[in-house]
Amino acid sequence: MINKLKAQLDLRPDLQKYLFIRGFLITTEDISDISSFPFYGNWNKEKVDNYYFMIHNLLNVYYYDINGITFFLIGHAYNPFTMEYEENIILKKIAEEHFNGTDSYYKAINELTGIFILGYVQGNNIQFLLDCSGMQYACYGIVENHTYIASHICLIEDICVLGKDPYVQKLINYRWYRFMMGNYLPGDLTPYPLMKRIIPNTIVGVHNNKITVKRFYPNEKLSMCTTQEECKKVIIQGAEIMKNNMLLIAKKWKHPAISLTGGIDSNTTFAAANGLYEKYSTFSYVSMFRESVDADAAKKISDAFGVKHLLYEIPDKNETIKDFDLYKLILNHNDGEIGPQKDNDVRKKIILMQNCQIDVEVKSWISETIRAYAYKYFGRKKMPKNLSPRNYTSLYKIFFFNRKLVWKTDFFFKQYIEKTNLKKQLFNYDESDFFVWEMMHGGKCGLNIGTMKFCFDITIPYNNRNLLNLLLQIPLNDRINDKLHMDMKKYLNQDLYDMNIRVVNLNETKFRKNLANIYFSINSSLPF
């Protein structure tokens, strides 16, 4: 695959910039040639102590030196609590808080919304963590005594030529692999045993060629709402944080656009922009028939508030798009080669990249964490309080007859639980919420965001640890039935709430939920 992609890209300078677009590589190896594959001269290189920072020219990086330590932030961040949106000022504050103790350091980080990797370098040592939900996908490892930290796993493979994990190869070739929430790997796995994915809510350190992983969140018991008055206060606080995020987005980018559907997540995002609608546009796309219902709802909402709405009709045949096959090779490589991109998704990305002239997409992902997505997907009112590795496997994928694959997947989830110290620091949080947060979002959505950056930059106003922590205080039933989001939308924009537009995901049928729940119960209880 690499040789085929390289051979074609070497002849196409016009498409070379899309390989690992908006990506980064931090390494102790001095890679002298960044003019050819896989960099093609589209990356900038800078040495920081004993590390080399290589950054795609469409991605921002910020540095701050203090007391012999260089702090860095790659990507973007903004703070809805202090209303600061300039990364150099944000990074300076975080660096200063580092010297006030780890609690102050993490507290400052938890206030941030954005998509980023953040950390510091001191000589041979480096420490780093991701944004709230790992929407900036990143992996790390040591190969032949060199440290590598990258936004795209195949970037490291292209440089080091790593051996693939036999388990991962069997998994992605398994006939049911693509079902249940798309292509991603269990735990902190990547396709290469020497490389691991950074798990959200953990901080990774490399000291004298030894890697450490430490969980920093949760760090205390969750304060649950017990009265309607307490819930109301939480709703208002959460809505105000969302409003602040939308205000900061409008300040950071000249042409932000909300990807809008008829669903509750993007509806609430749109409601949070109330009072700022002249600063925003919206867009939708139709790449399959069922998406037309969402697009119609999005236009109706946008028109009602005088917001410009653009609809992108995605061709239904690959042959209508020039260079489709080469674009697909690039996107699969950017995505880590862990399962092919669907053709309609590839067509969608190409059309948006070529036609959607915006600075940033305002995406409504991460909202599923506070909507109790695991409960919704499996149609359950209760989950086991203490999830076993087999429960994780049952939440992850459908496994029917390949029990060896089940056992091996159990093993990797057990490793993840132990390595990140999840059970000991879970307190009274719902463990299935952390599956959605750290596995589904950090594992799948982080990869998807990386490939969507092929089109334009992306930001996610829900992606704030303090916001998620606040809204997880709402009682479970109110999260499952979306009362939480409806109340937020009502507070943010009464007129939008009164329009009563709600397009439910067509996959959310009672029949599908019952089947998923039966599978979860049976697979979780089998002793083999």
C-alpha positions as CSV (number, residue, x, y, z in Angstrom):
1,M,0.0,0.0,0.0
2,I,2.8,2.4,0.9
3,N,4.8,1.8,-2.2
4,K,1.7,2.2,-4.4
5,L,0.7,5.4,-2.6
6,K,4.3,6.8,-2.8
7,A,4.7,5.9,-6.5
8,Q,1.5,7.8,-7.3
9,L,2.1,10.8,-5.1
10,D,5.7,11.3,-6.3
11,L,4.1,12.2,-9.7
12,R,1.3,14.4,-8.2
13,P,2.8,17.5,-6.4
14,D,-0.7,19.0,-6.4
15,L,-2.0,16.3,-4.1
16,Q,1.0,15.7,-1.9
17,K,-0.2,18.3,0.7
18,Y,-3.1,16.1,1.6
19,L,-0.9,13.3,3.0
20,F,-1.1,13.6,6.8
21,I,-2.6,17.1,6.3
22,R,-2.6,19.2,9.5
23,G,-0.4,16.6,11.2
24,F,2.6,16.6,13.4
25,L,5.6,14.5,14.4
26,I,7.8,14.9,17.5
27,T,10.9,12.8,17.6
28,T,14.4,12.5,18.9
29,E,15.5,11.3,15.4
30,D,16.9,14.0,13.2
31,I,15.1,13.4,9.9
32,S,17.1,15.5,7.5
33,D,15.0,15.1,4.4
34,I,11.6,16.6,4.7
35,S,11.3,17.5,1.0
36,S,10.2,14.0,-0.2
37,F,7.8,11.3,0.9
38,P,6.0,11.4,3.4
39,F,6.6,15.2,4.0
40,Y,6.9,16.5,0.5
41,G,8.2,19.9,1.7
42,N,4.9,20.8,3.3
43,W,6.2,20.6,6.9
44,N,8.2,22.9,9.1
45,K,11.0,21.6,11.4
46,E,12.3,23.1,14.6
47,K,14.5,21.6,17.3
48,V,13.4,22.0,21.0
49,D,16.1,20.6,23.4
50,N,16.7,17.1,22.2
51,Y,13.4,16.8,20.2
52,Y,12.6,17.7,16.7
53,F,9.1,19.2,16.1
54,M,7.9,18.7,12.5
55,I,4.5,20.4,11.9
56,H,2.4,20.5,8.7
57,N,2.2,24.0,7.4
58,L,-1.6,24.2,8.0
59,L,-1.2,23.4,11.7
60,N,-0.3,25.9,14.4
61,V,2.3,25.2,17.1
62,Y,3.1,27.4,20.1
63,Y,6.0,27.3,22.5
64,Y,6.7,28.9,25.9
65,D,10.1,28.7,27.8
66,I,10.2,29.0,31.5
67,N,12.8,27.8,34.1
68,G,14.6,25.6,31.5
69,I,11.5,23.9,30.3
70,T,9.8,24.4,27.0
71,F,6.0,24.0,27.0
72,F,4.2,23.4,23.7
73,L,0.7,23.4,22.3
74,I,0.0,22.0,18.9
75,G,-3.5,22.7,17.4
76,H,-6.0,25.2,18.9
77,A,-7.5,25.9,22.3
78,Y,-9.8,28.4,23.9
79,N,-11.0,28.9,27.5
80,P,-14.8,29.6,28.1
81,F,-14.1,30.3,31.8
82,T,-11.5,33.1,31.4
83,M,-12.7,33.9,27.8
84,E,-9.1,33.7,26.5
85,Y,-8.7,32.5,23.0
86,E,-5.1,33.3,22.1
87,E,-3.0,30.1,22.5
88,N,0.2,31.9,23.4
89,I,-1.4,33.5,26.4
90,I,-3.2,30.2,27.3
91,L,0.1,28.3,27.1
92,K,1.9,30.8,29.3
93,K,-0.8,30.5,32.0
94,I,-0.6,26.7,31.9
95,A,3.2,26.7,32.1
96,E,3.0,29.0,35.1
97,E,0.4,26.8,36.8
98,H,2.7,23.8,36.3
99,F,5.0,25.3,38.9
100,N,2.1,25.7,41.3
101,G,1.7,21.9,41.5
102,T,0.0,19.2,39.5
103,D,-3.5,20.0,40.7
104,S,-3.2,23.6,39.5
105,Y,-1.7,22.4,36.2
106,Y,-4.5,19.9,35.5
107,K,-7.2,22.4,36.7
108,A,-6.0,24.9,34.1
109,I,-5.9,22.3,31.3
110,N,-9.4,21.1,32.2
111,E,-10.8,24.5,31.4
112,L,-9.8,24.3,27.8
113,T,-11.9,23.6,24.8
114,G,-10.2,22.7,21.5
115,I,-8.3,20.0,19.6
116,F,-4.7,19.8,20.6
117,I,-1.7,18.0,22.1
118,L,0.0,19.8,24.9
119,G,3.0,19.1,27.0
120,Y,6.6,20.1,27.8
121,V,10.2,19.2,26.9
122,Q,13.2,19.2,29.2
123,G,16.4,17.8,27.7
124,N,15.7,14.1,26.9
125,N,12.4,14.1,28.7
126,I,9.0,14.9,27.4
127,Q,5.5,14.8,28.8
128,F,2.3,15.2,26.9
129,L,-1.5,14.8,26.9
130,L,-4.5,15.4,24.6
131,D,-7.6,17.6,24.6
132,C,-10.6,16.4,26.6
133,S,-11.7,13.6,24.4
134,G,-8.7,12.9,22.3
135,M,-10.1,14.6,19.2
136,Q,-6.5,15.3,18.3
137,Y,-5.5,11.6,17.7
138,A,-1.9,10.9,18.7
139,C,0.2,7.8,19.2
140,Y,3.7,7.3,20.7
141,G,6.4,4.8,21.1
142,I,10.1,4.0,21.1
143,V,11.8,2.5,18.1
144,E,15.6,1.7,18.1
145,N,16.1,4.2,21.0
146,H,14.3,7.0,19.3
147,T,11.0,8.5,20.7
148,Y,8.2,9.2,18.2
149,I,4.9,11.0,18.9
150,A,2.7,11.6,15.9
151,S,-0.8,12.6,14.8
152,H,-0.9,9.7,12.3
153,I,0.2,6.2,13.0
154,C,1.2,5.6,9.4
155,L,3.5,8.6,9.4
156,I,5.7,6.7,11.9
157,E,5.3,3.5,9.8
158,D,6.5,5.3,6.7
159,I,9.7,6.4,8.6
160,C,10.4,3.3,10.7
161,V,8.8,0.4,8.7
162,L,7.1,-1.2,11.6
163,G,5.8,-4.8,11.8
164,K,2.0,-5.1,11.9
165,D,0.2,-6.7,14.9
166,P,-1.2,-10.1,13.8
167,Y,-4.2,-9.6,16.1
168,V,-5.0,-6.3,14.5
169,Q,-4.8,-7.8,11.0
170,K,-7.2,-10.6,12.0
171,L,-9.5,-8.1,13.7
172,I,-9.9,-5.7,10.8
173,N,-10.4,-8.6,8.3
174,Y,-13.2,-10.1,10.6
175,R,-16.5,-9.9,8.7
176,W,-18.3,-8.0,11.5
177,Y,-15.5,-5.6,12.3
178,R,-17.1,-2.6,10.6
179,F,-20.4,-2.9,12.5
180,M,-21.0,-1.1,15.8
181,M,-19.6,2.3,15.4
182,G,-17.0,2.0,12.7
183,N,-13.3,1.3,12.5
184,Y,-11.2,1.6,15.6
185,L,-9.1,-0.6,17.8
186,P,-9.6,-1.7,21.4
187,G,-7.7,-0.2,24.4
188,D,-4.6,1.9,23.4
189,L,-3.7,-0.4,20.4
190,T,-2.5,0.8,17.0
191,P,-1.7,-1.5,14.1
192,Y,1.9,-1.7,15.3
193,P,2.9,-3.3,18.7
194,L,5.6,-0.7,19.3
195,M,3.2,2.2,19.1
196,K,0.3,3.0,21.4
197,R,-2.6,5.5,21.3
198,I,-2.7,8.3,23.8
199,I,-5.8,7.7,25.9
200,P,-7.8,10.8,26.9
201,N,-7.6,11.7,30.6
202,T,-4.1,10.3,30.9
203,I,-0.7,12.0,30.7
204,V,2.3,10.2,29.0
205,G,5.9,10.7,29.9
206,V,9.1,9.5,28.3
207,H,12.1,9.7,30.7
208,N,15.4,8.2,29.8
209,N,13.7,6.0,27.2
210,K,11.1,4.7,29.7
211,I,7.4,5.4,29.1
212,T,5.0,6.1,31.9
213,V,1.2,6.5,31.7
214,K,-0.7,8.2,34.5
215,R,-4.4,9.0,34.8
216,F,-5.2,12.5,36.0
217,Y,-9.0,12.4,35.5
218,P,-11.3,11.7,37.3
219,N,-9.6,12.9,40.5
220,E,-12.6,13.2,42.8
221,K,-16.1,12.0,43.4
222,L,-18.8,13.3,41.0
223,S,-21.4,15.5,42.7
224,M,-24.7,14.3,41.5
225,C,-27.9,16.4,41.2
226,T,-30.6,15.2,43.5
227,T,-33.2,17.9,43.1
228,Q,-34.9,19.7,40.1
229,E,-33.4,23.0,41.3
230,E,-29.9,21.5,41.3
231,C,-30.5,20.2,37.8
232,K,-31.7,23.6,36.6
233,K,-28.5,25.3,37.9
234,V,-26.3,22.7,36.1
235,I,-28.3,23.1,32.9
236,I,-27.8,26.9,33.0
237,Q,-24.1,26.6,33.8
238,G,-23.6,24.1,30.9
239,A,-25.5,26.3,28.5
240,E,-23.5,29.3,29.4
241,I,-20.3,27.4,28.8
242,M,-21.5,26.5,25.4
243,K,-22.5,30.1,24.7
244,N,-19.0,31.2,25.7
245,N,-17.5,28.6,23.4
246,M,-19.5,29.8,20.4
247,L,-18.6,33.4,21.1
248,L,-14.9,32.5,21.3
249,I,-15.1,30.4,18.0
250,A,-16.6,33.5,16.3
251,K,-13.6,35.5,17.6
252,K,-11.0,33.0,16.6
253,W,-12.2,32.3,13.0
254,K,-13.6,34.7,10.4
255,H,-15.8,32.1,8.7
256,P,-17.0,29.4,11.1
257,A,-19.7,27.1,9.9
258,I,-21.9,24.8,12.0
259,S,-22.4,21.4,10.4
260,L,-26.1,21.2,11.0
261,T,-28.6,18.3,11.0
262,G,-32.1,17.8,12.6
263,G,-30.4,15.9,15.5
264,I,-30.4,17.1,19.1
265,D,-26.6,17.5,19.2
266,S,-26.1,20.1,16.4
267,N,-29.5,21.7,17.3
268,T,-28.1,22.5,20.7
269,T,-24.9,23.8,19.2
270,F,-26.9,26.0,16.9
271,A,-29.0,27.2,19.9
272,A,-25.8,28.2,21.7
273,A,-24.9,30.6,18.9
274,N,-28.1,32.5,19.6
275,G,-27.2,36.3,19.3
276,L,-24.3,35.5,17.1
277,Y,-26.1,34.2,14.0
278,E,-24.6,36.9,11.8
279,K,-21.2,35.4,12.6
280,Y,-22.0,31.9,11.5
281,S,-23.2,29.9,8.5
282,T,-24.4,26.3,8.4
283,F,-23.9,23.5,6.0
284,S,-25.3,20.0,5.4
285,Y,-24.5,17.3,2.9
286,V,-26.4,14.4,1.3
287,S,-24.3,11.4,0.5
288,M,-27.2,8.9,0.9
289,F,-31.0,9.1,0.9
290,R,-31.5,9.2,4.7
291,E,-29.3,12.3,5.0
292,S,-31.8,14.3,3.0
293,V,-34.2,14.4,6.0
294,D,-31.5,16.0,8.1
295,A,-30.5,18.4,5.4
296,D,-34.1,19.6,5.0
297,A,-34.4,20.1,8.8
298,A,-31.1,22.0,8.8
299,K,-32.3,24.4,6.1
300,K,-35.6,25.0,7.9
301,I,-33.8,25.9,11.1
302,S,-31.2,28.1,9.3
303,D,-33.8,30.0,7.3
304,A,-35.9,30.6,10.5
305,F,-33.0,32.6,12.0
306,G,-31.6,34.2,8.9
307,V,-28.5,32.1,8.8
308,K,-26.9,31.2,5.4
309,H,-27.2,27.4,4.8
310,L,-25.3,25.5,2.1
311,L,-26.2,22.1,0.9
312,Y,-23.6,19.8,-0.7
313,E,-25.0,17.0,-2.9
314,I,-22.5,14.2,-2.9
315,P,-22.3,12.2,-6.2
316,D,-23.3,8.5,-5.9
317,K,-20.7,7.2,-8.3
318,N,-16.9,7.2,-7.8
319,E,-16.3,7.7,-11.5
320,T,-17.7,11.2,-11.4
321,I,-14.9,12.4,-9.2
322,K,-11.4,12.9,-10.7
323,D,-8.6,11.1,-8.9
324,F,-11.1,9.3,-6.6
325,D,-8.9,6.2,-6.2
326,L,-5.8,8.2,-5.3
327,Y,-7.8,10.3,-2.8
328,K,-9.1,7.1,-1.2
329,L,-5.5,5.8,-0.9
330,I,-4.5,9.0,0.9
331,L,-7.5,9.0,3.2
332,N,-7.0,5.3,4.2
333,H,-3.4,6.0,4.9
334,N,-4.2,9.1,7.0
335,D,-6.7,7.0,8.9
336,G,-4.1,4.4,9.9
337,E,-5.0,1.5,7.5
338,I,-7.4,0.0,10.1
339,G,-10.2,-0.6,7.7
340,P,-11.2,0.9,4.4
341,Q,-13.1,4.2,4.2
342,K,-16.6,3.9,2.8
343,D,-16.8,5.1,-0.7
344,N,-19.6,7.5,0.1
345,D,-17.5,9.0,2.9
346,V,-14.6,9.4,0.6
347,R,-16.8,11.2,-2.0
348,K,-18.2,13.4,0.8
349,K,-14.7,14.5,1.9
350,I,-13.5,15.2,-1.6
351,I,-16.6,17.3,-2.4
352,L,-16.4,19.3,0.9
353,M,-12.6,19.8,0.4
354,Q,-13.1,21.2,-3.1
355,N,-16.3,23.2,-2.5
356,C,-16.8,24.2,1.2
357,Q,-14.9,27.4,1.6
358,I,-14.9,27.9,5.4
359,D,-12.3,28.5,8.1
360,V,-13.5,25.9,10.5
361,E,-16.3,23.4,10.9
362,V,-18.1,23.6,14.2
363,K,-18.9,19.9,14.9
364,S,-21.2,18.6,17.6
365,W,-19.5,15.4,18.5
366,I,-18.6,14.4,22.1
367,S,-22.2,15.3,23.0
368,E,-22.9,11.5,23.0
369,T,-20.9,11.1,26.2
370,I,-23.4,13.1,28.2
371,R,-26.3,11.6,26.3
372,A,-25.4,8.2,27.9
373,Y,-24.7,6.7,24.4
374,A,-23.9,3.2,25.6
375,Y,-27.3,2.9,27.2
376,K,-29.0,4.3,24.1
377,Y,-27.3,2.0,21.7
378,F,-28.0,-1.1,23.6
379,G,-31.5,0.0,24.8
380,R,-30.6,-0.5,28.4
381,K,-31.7,1.3,31.6
382,K,-28.9,-0.3,33.6
383,M,-25.3,-1.3,33.0
384,P,-23.1,-3.5,35.1
385,K,-21.6,-1.2,37.7
386,N,-18.2,-2.8,37.5
387,L,-17.6,-3.6,33.8
388,S,-15.5,-6.7,33.0
389,P,-13.1,-6.8,30.1
390,R,-15.7,-9.0,28.4
391,N,-18.3,-6.3,28.9
392,Y,-16.0,-3.9,27.1
393,T,-15.6,-6.4,24.3
394,S,-19.4,-6.7,24.0
395,L,-19.7,-2.9,23.9
396,Y,-17.0,-2.7,21.3
397,K,-17.9,-5.1,18.5
398,I,-20.2,-8.0,17.5
399,F,-18.4,-11.3,17.8
400,F,-20.4,-14.4,17.1
401,F,-18.3,-17.5,16.4
402,N,-14.6,-16.3,16.5
403,R,-14.1,-16.9,20.2
404,K,-10.3,-16.6,20.0
405,L,-10.8,-13.1,18.7
406,V,-13.1,-12.4,21.7
407,W,-10.6,-13.7,24.2
408,K,-7.8,-11.6,22.7
409,T,-10.0,-8.5,22.7
410,D,-10.8,-9.1,26.3
411,F,-7.1,-9.2,27.0
412,F,-6.4,-5.8,25.4
413,F,-9.3,-4.2,27.3
414,K,-8.0,-5.7,30.5
415,Q,-4.6,-4.1,29.7
416,Y,-6.2,-0.7,29.1
417,I,-8.1,-0.8,32.4
418,E,-5.0,-1.7,34.4
419,K,-2.6,0.5,32.5
420,T,-4.7,3.6,32.9
421,N,-5.8,2.8,36.5
422,L,-9.4,3.4,35.6
423,K,-11.0,1.2,38.2
424,K,-9.1,2.8,41.1
425,Q,-9.9,6.4,40.0
426,L,-13.5,5.9,38.7
427,F,-15.1,7.0,42.0
428,N,-18.9,7.1,41.4
429,Y,-18.7,7.8,37.6
430,D,-20.5,5.5,35.2
431,E,-17.9,3.2,33.7
432,S,-19.9,2.8,30.4
433,D,-19.6,6.6,30.0
434,F,-15.9,6.2,30.0
435,F,-16.1,3.5,27.3
436,V,-17.9,6.1,25.1
437,W,-15.5,8.9,26.2
438,E,-12.1,7.1,25.9
439,M,-12.8,4.2,23.5
440,M,-15.5,5.3,21.1
441,H,-14.6,9.0,21.0
442,G,-10.9,8.9,21.7
443,G,-10.4,5.8,19.5
444,K,-12.8,6.2,16.6
445,C,-13.8,9.9,16.5
446,G,-10.2,11.1,17.0
447,L,-9.2,9.2,13.9
448,N,-12.2,10.4,12.0
449,I,-11.5,14.0,12.9
450,G,-7.9,13.5,11.6
451,T,-9.2,12.4,8.2
452,M,-11.9,15.1,8.1
453,K,-9.1,17.7,8.5
454,F,-8.5,16.8,4.9
455,C,-11.4,19.2,4.2
456,F,-10.9,22.0,6.7
457,D,-10.0,22.7,10.3
458,I,-12.5,21.5,12.9
459,T,-13.5,22.6,16.4
460,I,-15.9,21.0,18.9
461,P,-17.6,23.2,21.5
462,Y,-18.6,20.1,23.6
463,N,-15.0,19.0,23.9
464,N,-14.3,20.5,27.3
465,R,-13.6,18.4,30.4
466,N,-15.2,20.7,32.9
467,L,-18.3,20.9,30.7
468,L,-18.6,17.1,30.4
469,N,-18.0,16.7,34.2
470,L,-20.7,19.3,35.0
471,L,-23.3,17.7,32.7
472,L,-22.6,14.2,33.9
473,Q,-24.1,15.3,37.2
474,I,-27.5,15.2,35.6
475,P,-29.5,12.0,36.6
476,L,-29.0,9.1,34.1
477,N,-32.6,8.9,32.9
478,D,-32.6,12.6,32.0
479,R,-29.4,11.9,29.9
480,I,-30.9,8.8,28.3
481,N,-34.1,10.5,27.2
482,D,-32.3,13.7,26.1
483,K,-34.1,15.9,28.6
484,L,-30.7,17.4,29.4
485,H,-30.2,18.6,25.9
486,M,-33.8,19.7,25.4
487,D,-33.6,21.8,28.5
488,M,-30.3,23.4,27.4
489,K,-31.8,24.1,24.0
490,K,-34.9,25.7,25.6
491,Y,-32.7,27.9,27.7
492,L,-30.4,28.9,24.8
493,N,-33.1,29.6,22.2
494,Q,-36.7,29.3,23.1
495,D,-37.9,30.0,19.5
496,L,-35.8,27.1,18.2
497,Y,-37.1,24.8,20.9
498,D,-40.7,25.8,20.0
499,M,-40.0,24.7,16.4
500,N,-40.0,21.2,17.8
501,I,-37.6,19.9,15.0
502,R,-36.1,16.6,16.0
503,V,-34.8,14.0,13.5
504,V,-34.0,10.8,15.2
505,N,-31.2,8.5,13.9
506,L,-32.8,5.9,11.8
507,N,-30.6,3.3,13.4
508,E,-32.2,4.0,16.8
509,T,-35.1,1.5,16.4
510,K,-36.4,-0.7,19.2
511,F,-35.7,-3.8,17.1
512,R,-32.1,-3.0,16.6
513,K,-31.7,-2.0,20.3
514,N,-33.3,-5.2,21.4
515,L,-30.9,-7.3,19.2
516,A,-27.9,-5.3,20.4
517,N,-29.0,-5.8,24.0
518,I,-29.5,-9.6,23.5
519,Y,-26.1,-9.8,22.0
520,F,-24.5,-7.8,24.9
521,S,-26.1,-10.0,27.5
522,I,-25.2,-13.3,25.8
523,N,-21.7,-12.4,24.8
524,S,-21.0,-10.9,28.3
525,S,-22.1,-14.1,30.1
526,L,-20.3,-16.7,27.9
527,P,-17.4,-18.3,29.8
528,F,-15.3,-18.6,26.6
